[in-house]
Amino acid sequence: MEKKIKTLVIIPAYNESECIERVVDNLRKNYSEYDYIVVDDASTDGTRAVLDKIKANYVSLPVNLGIGGAVQTGYRYALENGYDIAIQMDGDGQHDPNYLHALVEPLNENEADIAIGSRFITKEGFQSSRSRRLGIKILSDLLFVLLHKRYYDVTSGYRAVNKKFISLFSFDYPQDYPEPEAIMISSRNNAVIKEIPVIMRERDTGESSINLKKSMYYMCKVSLAIVISFFQRVKGE
């Protein structure tokens, strides 16, 4: 018999009490072939009470670690429970689970180590604000200059990784604004990365982990982290 591929959906959640129930219920009812874990990042709005009410599978962090720490917690859970594939999916409802299979397929077929859900390939659905699109373009250009490979939706938090990168990310995952730096770390570790076209929805409730005030700070910080990570790779070679 063919071995079943164990797949986990990691759902980081910070102050998502208004939408986390819908996200979890949708997975349970329509995508039951995937396991899931909600990582409550010390929410202050009753998210944990909602998770208790619906008897969700979740872990609750005692202090707020930010998006990177919450996702890394999910990867540690995936590693310790023997999952073959882990998928990051936001808890605010922006990521459509209809694309779960599309993200997992290239990993199952050994065509990629990491699959990133990209809203900028077909350019349908919610495209983010103009200022954020500019920031994403700058980070995409920086990665292209360093890696000589174009990734378009470098900040997308909708991505799937195989067992090798579950293990890596459970011990080494960037903080704050982690997705672009994670691409560099993955490339440094010889990942085959594939972008998959997806349509995302606009957030209508809850609280984003990255606000406009922090955007410029994170842009500079992430750009510096990407460059440092690149030169660490070059030195190691």
Secondary structure, DSSP 4 states (H G I P E B T S, - for coil): -PPP--EEEEEEESS-TTTHHHHHHHHHHH-TTSEEEEEE-S-SSSHHHHHHHTT--EEE-SS--HHHHHHHHHHHHHHHTT-SEEEE--TTS-B-GGGHHHHHHHHHTTS-SEEEEESSSS--B----HHHHHHHHHHHHHHHHHHSS--S-TT---EEEEHHHHHHHHH----SSHHHHHHHHHHHTT--EEEEE--BPPP-SS--SS-HHHHHHHHHHHHHHHHHHHHHHHHH-
